[in-house]
Amino acid sequence: MMKMKSTGLGLMIPDTFRVGGLTFYKRNGQVIGRVSDSNEKRSNTIRQFKQRQKMRHTTMLWKMLSFCNVMFTQRPTAYRNFASLANRLPEVYVDRHRMDQASFLMPGIPVSDGTLPAVHLELGEVDGVPALLTDINPQERLIREKLWLYTAEQTFENEFMPRVRFKMQELSFPDITMVDGRIALVGEEYADNMKGWALVRVTHDRCSPQTIVTKCTYYQQYTTEEALQAAAESYGGLTERPFLSPR
């Protein structure tokens, strides 16, 4: 039981109290502080767990994407810009043994952010051949405008660790097919359900805001209630509410 002392003003002050990881107590009229030694279990409510899992995945996606040349121009740093957009992605739940490495291909992964008009992208076909269709009219492109094609692929390491990898290439004229006056990229690779793509307009220090389009559904098995519970269990389970310091 914590002892309390009266101040004479009707207030009760404890002999010891903890704040910010420190314990303060009074000895010989002086207040002394020391680092608290606590074996209390870390609070892990469902809301906290979901946010931690989301931030974990955002960090891993950025780690893989940052190997490419990327442009995020709407925040003080590229990472903060990316993270604010990636926060819209669904949570994926991973056990603690894979938390620092696993990443997943899904629609909507941001690859750029800027002030140029966004490119509308759609996976379809051209004369029966898989294609990435765009709304880009070549006659409306800006002077010296470049087109950066990002490809994302869901890979697996040792058949255990899912990881999405990115690569970027600048398109040249031979890569482009014209369909109804709009640019399209045609090839069998655009039928691959373990890949996704984004096409970014770039000119000088400006770019279009773009996200990955893909038919990959592998990630969905990590978004279920069962996946959440299994992942949480590897961390010791969920708590119904934050733990409080004993009184």
Contacts in CASP RR format, 6 or more apart in sequence:
PFRMAT RR
TARGET T0000
AUTHOR 0000-0000-0000
METHOD contacts of the structure
MODEL  1
MMKMKSTGLGLMIPDTFRVGGLTFYKRNGQVIGRVSDSNEKRSNTIRQFK
QRQKMRHTTMLWKMLSFCNVMFTQRPTAYRNFASLANRLPEVYVDRHRMD
QASFLMPGIPVSDGTLPAVHLELGEVDGVPALLTDINPQERLIREKLWLY
TAEQTFENEFMPRVRFKMQELSFPDITMVDGRIALVGEEYADNMKGWALV
RVTHDRCSPQTIVTKCTYYQQYTTEEALQAAAESYGGLTERPFLSPR
2 14 0 8 1.000
2 15 0 8 1.000
2 16 0 8 1.000
2 17 0 8 1.000
2 247 0 8 1.000
3 14 0 8 1.000
3 15 0 8 1.000
4 12 0 8 1.000
4 13 0 8 1.000
4 14 0 8 1.000
4 15 0 8 1.000
5 12 0 8 1.000
5 13 0 8 1.000
5 14 0 8 1.000
5 15 0 8 1.000
6 12 0 8 1.000
6 13 0 8 1.000
7 13 0 8 1.000
15 25 0 8 1.000
15 26 0 8 1.000
16 23 0 8 1.000
16 24 0 8 1.000
16 25 0 8 1.000
16 26 0 8 1.000
17 23 0 8 1.000
17 24 0 8 1.000
17 25 0 8 1.000
18 24 0 8 1.000
18 36 0 8 1.000
18 245 0 8 1.000
20 36 0 8 1.000
21 35 0 8 1.000
21 36 0 8 1.000
21 38 0 8 1.000
22 33 0 8 1.000
22 34 0 8 1.000
22 35 0 8 1.000
22 36 0 8 1.000
23 33 0 8 1.000
23 34 0 8 1.000
23 35 0 8 1.000
23 36 0 8 1.000
24 31 0 8 1.000
24 32 0 8 1.000
24 33 0 8 1.000
25 31 0 8 1.000
25 32 0 8 1.000
25 33 0 8 1.000
26 32 0 8 1.000
40 243 0 8 1.000
40 245 0 8 1.000
41 239 0 8 1.000
41 243 0 8 1.000
42 243 0 8 1.000
43 239 0 8 1.000
43 241 0 8 1.000
43 242 0 8 1.000
43 243 0 8 1.000
44 232 0 8 1.000
44 235 0 8 1.000
44 236 0 8 1.000
44 237 0 8 1.000
44 238 0 8 1.000
44 239 0 8 1.000
45 238 0 8 1.000
45 239 0 8 1.000
45 240 0 8 1.000
45 241 0 8 1.000
45 242 0 8 1.000
46 228 0 8 1.000
46 232 0 8 1.000
46 238 0 8 1.000
48 242 0 8 1.000
49 228 0 8 1.000
49 231 0 8 1.000
49 232 0 8 1.000
49 235 0 8 1.000
49 238 0 8 1.000
50 91 0 8 1.000
50 228 0 8 1.000
53 91 0 8 1.000
53 92 0 8 1.000
53 93 0 8 1.000
53 94 0 8 1.000
53 231 0 8 1.000
54 87 0 8 1.000
54 89 0 8 1.000
54 91 0 8 1.000
56 94 0 8 1.000
56 99 0 8 1.000
56 100 0 8 1.000
57 86 0 8 1.000
57 89 0 8 1.000
57 91 0 8 1.000
57 92 0 8 1.000
57 94 0 8 1.000
57 102 0 8 1.000
57 103 0 8 1.000
57 104 0 8 1.000
58 82 0 8 1.000
58 83 0 8 1.000
58 86 0 8 1.000
58 87 0 8 1.000
58 89 0 8 1.000
60 100 0 8 1.000
60 101 0 8 1.000
60 102 0 8 1.000
60 103 0 8 1.000
61 82 0 8 1.000
61 86 0 8 1.000
61 103 0 8 1.000
61 109 0 8 1.000
61 164 0 8 1.000
62 79 0 8 1.000
62 82 0 8 1.000
62 83 0 8 1.000
62 86 0 8 1.000
64 103 0 8 1.000
64 163 0 8 1.000
64 164 0 8 1.000
64 165 0 8 1.000
64 166 0 8 1.000
65 82 0 8 1.000
65 109 0 8 1.000
65 111 0 8 1.000
65 166 0 8 1.000
66 78 0 8 1.000
66 79 0 8 1.000
67 166 0 8 1.000
68 111 0 8 1.000
68 150 0 8 1.000
68 166 0 8 1.000
68 167 0 8 1.000
68 168 0 8 1.000
69 148 0 8 1.000
69 168 0 8 1.000
70 78 0 8 1.000
70 82 0 8 1.000
70 111 0 8 1.000
70 112 0 8 1.000
70 168 0 8 1.000
71 78 0 8 1.000
71 112 0 8 1.000
71 113 0 8 1.000
71 114 0 8 1.000
71 200 0 8 1.000
71 202 0 8 1.000
71 205 0 8 1.000
71 207 0 8 1.000
72 78 0 8 1.000
72 79 0 8 1.000
72 81 0 8 1.000
72 82 0 8 1.000
72 110 0 8 1.000
72 112 0 8 1.000
72 113 0 8 1.000
72 114 0 8 1.000
73 81 0 8 1.000
73 113 0 8 1.000
73 114 0 8 1.000
73 115 0 8 1.000
73 205 0 8 1.000
73 206 0 8 1.000
73 207 0 8 1.000
74 81 0 8 1.000
74 113 0 8 1.000
74 114 0 8 1.000
74 115 0 8 1.000
74 209 0 8 1.000
75 81 0 8 1.000
75 84 0 8 1.000
75 113 0 8 1.000
81 113 0 8 1.000
82 110 0 8 1.000
82 113 0 8 1.000
85 110 0 8 1.000
85 113 0 8 1.000
85 211 0 8 1.000
86 109 0 8 1.000
86 110 0 8 1.000
88 108 0 8 1.000
89 106 0 8 1.000
89 108 0 8 1.000
89 109 0 8 1.000
90 106 0 8 1.000
90 219 0 8 1.000
90 223 0 8 1.000
91 223 0 8 1.000
91 228 0 8 1.000
92 102 0 8 1.000
92 104 0 8 1.000
92 106 0 8 1.000
92 219 0 8 1.000
92 222 0 8 1.000
92 223 0 8 1.000
92 227 0 8 1.000
93 222 0 8 1.000
93 223 0 8 1.000
93 227 0 8 1.000
93 228 0 8 1.000
93 230 0 8 1.000
93 231 0 8 1.000
93 232 0 8 1.000
94 102 0 8 1.000
94 222 0 8 1.000
94 231 0 8 1.000
95 230 0 8 1.000
95 231 0 8 1.000
95 234 0 8 1.000
96 231 0 8 1.000
96 234 0 8 1.000
96 235 0 8 1.000
97 234 0 8 1.000
98 160 0 8 1.000
98 161 0 8 1.000
101 161 0 8 1.000
101 163 0 8 1.000
102 161 0 8 1.000
102 162 0 8 1.000
102 163 0 8 1.000
103 162 0 8 1.000
103 163 0 8 1.000
103 164 0 8 1.000
104 154 0 8 1.000
104 162 0 8 1.000
104 164 0 8 1.000
104 218 0 8 1.000
104 219 0 8 1.000
104 222 0 8 1.000
105 152 0 8 1.000
105 153 0 8 1.000
105 154 0 8 1.000
105 164 0 8 1.000
105 194 0 8 1.000
105 195 0 8 1.000
105 196 0 8 1.000
105 212 0 8 1.000
105 214 0 8 1.000
105 216 0 8 1.000
105 218 0 8 1.000
105 219 0 8 1.000
106 212 0 8 1.000
106 214 0 8 1.000
106 216 0 8 1.000
106 219 0 8 1.000
107 211 0 8 1.000
107 212 0 8 1.000
107 213 0 8 1.000
107 214 0 8 1.000
107 216 0 8 1.000
108 211 0 8 1.000
108 212 0 8 1.000
108 213 0 8 1.000
109 152 0 8 1.000
109 164 0 8 1.000
109 211 0 8 1.000
109 212 0 8 1.000
110 209 0 8 1.000
110 210 0 8 1.000
110 211 0 8 1.000
110 212 0 8 1.000
111 150 0 8 1.000
111 166 0 8 1.000
111 198 0 8 1.000
111 200 0 8 1.000
111 210 0 8 1.000
111 211 0 8 1.000
111 212 0 8 1.000
112 148 0 8 1.000
112 198 0 8 1.000
112 200 0 8 1.000
112 207 0 8 1.000
112 208 0 8 1.000
112 209 0 8 1.000
112 210 0 8 1.000
113 207 0 8 1.000
113 209 0 8 1.000
114 206 0 8 1.000
114 207 0 8 1.000
114 208 0 8 1.000
114 209 0 8 1.000
115 206 0 8 1.000
115 207 0 8 1.000
116 142 0 8 1.000
116 201 0 8 1.000
116 202 0 8 1.000
116 203 0 8 1.000
116 206 0 8 1.000
116 207 0 8 1.000
116 208 0 8 1.000
117 201 0 8 1.000
117 208 0 8 1.000
118 208 0 8 1.000
118 209 0 8 1.000
118 210 0 8 1.000
119 134 0 8 1.000
119 135 0 8 1.000
119 136 0 8 1.000
119 199 0 8 1.000
119 200 0 8 1.000
119 201 0 8 1.000
119 208 0 8 1.000
119 210 0 8 1.000
120 134 0 8 1.000
120 135 0 8 1.000
121 132 0 8 1.000
121 133 0 8 1.000
121 134 0 8 1.000
121 197 0 8 1.000
121 198 0 8 1.000
121 199 0 8 1.000
121 210 0 8 1.000
121 213 0 8 1.000
122 132 0 8 1.000
122 133 0 8 1.000
122 134 0 8 1.000
122 213 0 8 1.000
123 130 0 8 1.000
123 131 0 8 1.000
123 132 0 8 1.000
123 133 0 8 1.000
123 190 0 8 1.000
123 213 0 8 1.000
123 214 0 8 1.000
123 215 0 8 1.000
124 130 0 8 1.000
124 131 0 8 1.000
124 132 0 8 1.000
124 133 0 8 1.000
124 190 0 8 1.000
125 131 0 8 1.000
126 133 0 8 1.000
126 177 0 8 1.000
126 179 0 8 1.000
126 184 0 8 1.000
126 186 0 8 1.000
129 186 0 8 1.000
129 187 0 8 1.000
129 188 0 8 1.000
130 186 0 8 1.000
130 187 0 8 1.000
130 188 0 8 1.000
130 189 0 8 1.000
130 190 0 8 1.000
130 191 0 8 1.000
131 177 0 8 1.000
131 179 0 8 1.000
131 184 0 8 1.000
131 185 0 8 1.000
131 186 0 8 1.000
131 187 0 8 1.000
131 190 0 8 1.000
132 184 0 8 1.000
132 185 0 8 1.000
132 186 0 8 1.000
132 190 0 8 1.000
132 197 0 8 1.000
132 199 0 8 1.000
132 213 0 8 1.000
133 179 0 8 1.000
133 182 0 8 1.000
133 184 0 8 1.000
134 182 0 8 1.000
134 183 0 8 1.000
134 184 0 8 1.000
134 185 0 8 1.000
134 199 0 8 1.000
135 182 0 8 1.000
136 147 0 8 1.000
136 182 0 8 1.000
136 183 0 8 1.000
136 199 0 8 1.000
136 201 0 8 1.000
137 181 0 8 1.000
137 182 0 8 1.000
137 183 0 8 1.000
138 178 0 8 1.000
138 181 0 8 1.000
138 183 0 8 1.000
141 201 0 8 1.000
142 201 0 8 1.000
142 203 0 8 1.000
143 203 0 8 1.000
144 203 0 8 1.000
144 204 0 8 1.000
145 201 0 8 1.000
145 202 0 8 1.000
145 203 0 8 1.000
146 170 0 8 1.000
146 171 0 8 1.000
146 201 0 8 1.000
146 202 0 8 1.000
146 203 0 8 1.000
147 170 0 8 1.000
147 171 0 8 1.000
147 183 0 8 1.000
147 199 0 8 1.000
147 200 0 8 1.000
147 201 0 8 1.000
147 202 0 8 1.000
148 168 0 8 1.000
148 169 0 8 1.000
148 170 0 8 1.000
148 171 0 8 1.000
148 199 0 8 1.000
148 200 0 8 1.000
148 202 0 8 1.000
149 168 0 8 1.000
149 169 0 8 1.000
149 170 0 8 1.000
149 171 0 8 1.000
149 175 0 8 1.000
149 185 0 8 1.000
149 197 0 8 1.000
149 198 0 8 1.000
149 199 0 8 1.000
149 200 0 8 1.000
150 166 0 8 1.000
150 167 0 8 1.000
150 168 0 8 1.000
150 197 0 8 1.000
150 198 0 8 1.000
150 199 0 8 1.000
150 200 0 8 1.000
150 210 0 8 1.000
150 212 0 8 1.000
151 166 0 8 1.000
151 167 0 8 1.000
151 168 0 8 1.000
151 169 0 8 1.000
151 195 0 8 1.000
151 196 0 8 1.000
151 197 0 8 1.000
152 164 0 8 1.000
152 165 0 8 1.000
152 166 0 8 1.000
152 195 0 8 1.000
152 196 0 8 1.000
152 197 0 8 1.000
152 198 0 8 1.000
152 212 0 8 1.000
152 214 0 8 1.000
153 164 0 8 1.000
153 165 0 8 1.000
153 166 0 8 1.000
153 192 0 8 1.000
153 194 0 8 1.000
153 195 0 8 1.000
153 196 0 8 1.000
154 162 0 8 1.000
154 163 0 8 1.000
154 164 0 8 1.000
154 194 0 8 1.000
154 195 0 8 1.000
154 216 0 8 1.000
154 218 0 8 1.000
154 219 0 8 1.000
155 162 0 8 1.000
155 163 0 8 1.000
155 164 0 8 1.000
155 165 0 8 1.000
156 162 0 8 1.000
156 163 0 8 1.000
157 163 0 8 1.000
162 218 0 8 1.000
171 185 0 8 1.000
171 199 0 8 1.000
175 185 0 8 1.000
176 183 0 8 1.000
176 184 0 8 1.000
176 185 0 8 1.000
177 183 0 8 1.000
177 184 0 8 1.000
177 185 0 8 1.000
177 186 0 8 1.000
178 184 0 8 1.000
185 197 0 8 1.000
185 199 0 8 1.000
189 195 0 8 1.000
190 197 0 8 1.000
193 214 0 8 1.000
193 215 0 8 1.000
193 216 0 8 1.000
193 217 0 8 1.000
194 216 0 8 1.000
194 218 0 8 1.000
195 214 0 8 1.000
195 216 0 8 1.000
196 212 0 8 1.000
196 213 0 8 1.000
196 214 0 8 1.000
196 215 0 8 1.000
196 216 0 8 1.000
197 212 0 8 1.000
197 213 0 8 1.000
197 214 0 8 1.000
198 210 0 8 1.000
198 211 0 8 1.000
198 212 0 8 1.000
198 213 0 8 1.000
199 210 0 8 1.000
200 207 0 8 1.000
200 208 0 8 1.000
200 210 0 8 1.000
201 207 0 8 1.000
201 208 0 8 1.000
202 208 0 8 1.000
221 227 0 8 1.000
232 238 0 8 1.000
END
